[in-house]
Amino acid sequence: MNIKTSLIVSTYNWEAALELCLHAVLKQTRLPDEVIIADDGSGAETAQLIQRFQGTFPIPLHHCWQEDKGFRAAAIRNKAIKQAIHPLIIQIDGDIIMHPRFVEEHIRFARPRFYTRGIRAFLSESETRSSLQNKTCHFQLFRHPLKKWPNAISVPLLQRFFSIINFKGKGAIGCNLSYWRADAIKINGYNNDFTGWGKEDDEFCLRLENAGIRKRTLKFGAIAYHLHHRLVEREQIQENIALLEETRLKKIKICKNGIELLSCEDYEKRAS
């Protein structure tokens, strides 16, 4: 399938991880058609790293930055979605190391009126430290200690079979997700009312489903290795859960405060 893709990579002040992530991009069997670094307020070191890669990167590499005002993943992803120019968006975080067939398999798995939820395996703290020091972005299932190791098994023949299974109750994973840009624009993107860690991806995907975009879960492919890091502060989690539950109960499709800040009149027109 010759689908053009924009790869959005979220990051915040972890240059070593982002460098490894970008090396993994270069090892893809099918390169994305552009990469957008969705930067939630990192300092000069991140900008300098991106500039170094831009000098030799074989595809467009863009730095989409916003001022650091706390954890605002929803807002920076909206800026990146708005900037993206290709129909299929593949979304990861800067602490994700992609399997070489990651982009290829997301493209092959994509279908109209569906979004794709991927899965991930977790590298141990010692393996993460070693990978960052040695700039290693190739992992073998039985040679590297992994948490949730079954998520690192690649079996292309099983991908199609598991795609028909509805994994109910499984939330979105924003670090391994793909969707059509037009569908994201239709629901006004992420809800910028989400600040602090948590649930912005679940709410985004729930509104996609409320709008008739169904979920496919990609297992045994598009493998993502998650680097170990300390847990993010979760001070806003209860407020974010409340926003998610409001979307669930009211079956909200379009958020008011998203890619566009909608007036009440515009919101009512789109929601009708």
C-alpha positions in Angstrom: 0.0 0.0 0.0 1.4 3.3 -1.0 0.0 5.4 1.8 1.9 8.5 2.8 2.6 9.0 6.5 3.5 11.6 9.0 5.3 10.2 12.1 4.6 12.3 15.2 7.1 11.8 18.0 6.3 13.4 21.4 9.2 14.5 23.5 10.3 16.5 26.6 13.9 17.0 27.7 15.3 13.5 27.1 17.8 14.0 24.3 19.5 10.6 24.7 16.2 8.7 24.2 15.1 10.9 21.3 18.4 10.3 19.6 17.9 6.6 19.9 14.3 6.9 18.6 15.5 8.9 15.6 18.2 6.2 14.8 15.3 3.7 14.9 13.4 5.8 12.3 16.4 5.5 10.0 16.4 1.7 10.2 12.8 1.4 9.1 12.1 -0.9 6.1 9.6 1.7 5.0 10.5 5.3 6.0 7.7 7.6 7.0 7.2 10.5 4.6 7.9 13.1 7.3 8.7 13.2 11.0 7.4 15.8 13.3 8.9 16.2 16.8 6.1 17.3 19.0 8.1 19.0 21.7 6.3 19.9 24.9 8.7 22.7 25.9 12.2 21.1 25.9 15.3 23.2 26.2 18.1 24.2 23.8 19.8 20.7 23.9 16.8 19.1 22.2 16.6 21.7 19.5 20.4 21.3 18.8 19.9 17.5 18.6 17.1 17.9 16.1 19.2 20.4 14.0 22.1 17.9 13.8 19.7 15.2 12.5 18.1 17.6 10.0 21.4 18.0 8.3 21.5 14.4 7.1 18.0 13.1 7.5 16.7 11.6 4.3 13.1 12.8 4.8 11.7 16.1 6.2 12.3 16.4 10.0 10.3 19.1 11.6 10.5 20.6 15.2 7.1 21.6 16.5 7.6 23.3 19.9 5.5 24.9 22.5 6.4 26.8 25.7 6.9 24.7 28.8 3.8 25.3 30.9 3.7 21.8 32.5 2.6 18.5 30.9 0.5 19.4 27.8 0.7 16.4 25.6 -2.8 17.1 24.1 -1.9 20.6 23.0 1.5 19.7 21.4 0.0 16.8 19.6 -2.7 19.1 18.2 0.0 21.4 16.9 1.8 18.5 15.2 -1.4 17.1 13.7 -2.2 20.5 12.3 1.3 20.7 10.8 1.2 17.2 9.3 0.6 17.0 5.6 0.1 13.3 5.0 -3.2 11.3 5.3 -2.0 8.6 7.8 -0.6 9.7 11.2 1.6 7.3 13.1 2.1 8.5 16.7 4.8 7.5 19.1 6.7 9.0 22.1 10.4 9.9 22.1 11.1 7.0 24.5 9.9 4.4 22.1 12.3 2.4 20.0 10.5 1.0 16.9 11.0 -2.4 15.4 12.4 -2.0 11.9 9.0 -3.0 10.4 7.0 -0.7 12.6 6.0 1.9 10.0 5.6 -0.7 7.3 3.2 -2.7 9.4 1.1 0.2 10.5 0.7 1.2 6.9 -0.2 -2.3 5.9 -2.7 -2.6 8.8 -4.5 0.7 8.1 -8.1 0.7 6.9 -10.6 3.5 6.2 -12.9 4.2 9.1 -10.6 2.5 11.6 -7.8 3.6 13.9 -5.0 1.3 15.1 -4.1 0.7 18.7 -0.6 -0.9 19.0 1.1 -2.5 22.0 4.5 -2.3 23.6 7.1 -4.2 25.5 9.2 -2.6 28.3 12.9 -2.6 28.6 14.4 -3.0 32.0 16.3 -0.2 33.7 19.7 -1.9 33.1 18.9 -2.7 29.5 17.7 0.9 28.9 20.9 2.3 30.4 23.0 0.0 28.2 21.0 0.8 25.1 21.3 4.6 25.6 25.1 4.3 26.2 25.7 2.0 23.2 23.0 3.5 21.0 21.4 0.1 20.5 18.1 0.0 18.8 17.9 -3.6 17.9 16.5 -6.1 20.5 16.1 -9.8 20.4 13.3 -11.4 22.4 15.3 -14.0 24.3 18.5 -12.0 24.7 17.1 -8.8 26.2 15.1 -8.7 29.4 11.6 -7.4 28.6 8.5 -6.8 30.7 5.4 -7.9 28.8 7.7 -9.9 26.5 4.8 -11.5 24.5 4.2 -8.0 23.0 7.6 -8.3 21.4 6.7 -11.4 19.3 6.4 -10.6 15.6 4.2 -13.1 13.6 2.8 -11.4 10.5 0.4 -14.2 9.7 -1.3 -13.7 13.1 -1.8 -9.9 12.7 -4.8 -10.3 10.5 -6.4 -12.9 12.7 -6.1 -10.8 15.9 -7.4 -7.6 14.1 -10.9 -9.0 14.1 -10.9 -9.4 17.9 -12.4 -6.4 19.8 -10.2 -6.0 22.9 -12.9 -4.3 25.0 -11.7 -2.3 28.0 -8.3 -1.8 26.6 -7.4 1.8 26.6 -5.5 3.7 23.9 -1.7 3.7 23.9 -0.6 7.1 22.6 3.0 5.9 22.1 1.9 3.3 19.5 -1.1 4.6 17.7 -2.1 5.4 14.1 -5.2 7.2 12.6 -6.2 9.1 9.6 -5.5 12.8 9.8 -9.0 13.6 8.4 -10.6 11.6 11.2 -8.6 13.6 13.8 -9.6 16.9 12.2 -13.3 15.8 12.2 -13.4 15.4 16.0 -11.2 18.6 16.5 -8.2 16.6 17.6 -7.1 16.2 21.2 -8.9 17.9 24.0 -6.6 20.7 25.2 -8.5 20.7 28.6 -6.3 17.7 29.5 -3.2 18.9 31.4 -1.0 16.8 33.4 -0.3 13.1 32.7 -3.1 10.7 31.8 -6.2 9.8 29.8 -5.8 12.3 26.9 -5.2 9.4 24.5 -8.1 7.4 25.8 -10.5 10.4 25.4 -9.2 11.2 21.9 -9.8 7.6 20.8 -13.2 7.4 22.6 -14.4 10.4 20.6 -13.1 8.7 17.4 -15.3 5.7 18.3 -18.2 7.9 19.1 -17.8 9.4 15.6 -18.0 6.0 14.0 -14.3 5.3 13.7 -13.7 1.8 14.9 -10.6 0.3 16.7 -8.3 -2.4 15.4 -5.6 -3.7 17.7 -2.3 -4.6 16.1 -0.8 -7.5 17.9 2.2 -9.5 16.7 3.5 -6.6 14.7 4.5 -2.9 14.8 6.5 -3.7 17.9 7.4 -0.9 20.2 10.1 -1.1 22.9 9.5 1.3 25.7 12.6 2.7 27.5 12.5 2.5 31.3 12.0 5.8 33.1 10.6 7.1 36.4 6.9 7.6 36.6 5.5 11.0 35.7 3.7 13.0 38.4 0.0 12.4 38.2 -1.4 15.3 40.1 -4.2 16.0 37.5 -5.3 12.4 37.0 -8.7 12.7 38.8 -9.6 15.7 36.8 -8.6 13.9 33.6 -10.6 10.8 34.5 -13.6 13.1 35.0 -13.2 14.5 31.5 -12.9 11.0 30.1 -16.1 9.9 31.9 -18.0 13.0 30.6 -17.1 12.0 27.0 -18.2 8.4 27.7 -21.5 9.3 29.3 -22.5 12.1 26.9 -21.0 10.2 23.8 -19.2 13.4 22.9 -17.6 13.3 19.4 -16.1 16.8 19.1 -14.2 18.7 21.8 -14.6 22.5 22.0 -11.0 23.2 22.9 -9.0 21.2 20.4 -7.1 21.9 17.1 -9.5 24.8 16.9 -11.0 26.7 19.8 -14.7 26.5 18.8 -17.3 29.0 19.6 -20.5 27.7 21.1 -22.3 28.3 17.8 -19.6 26.4 15.8 -19.6 23.6 18.3 -23.3 23.1 18.1 -23.2 23.1 14.3 -20.5 20.4 14.2 -22.1 18.3 17.0 -25.5 18.2 15.3 
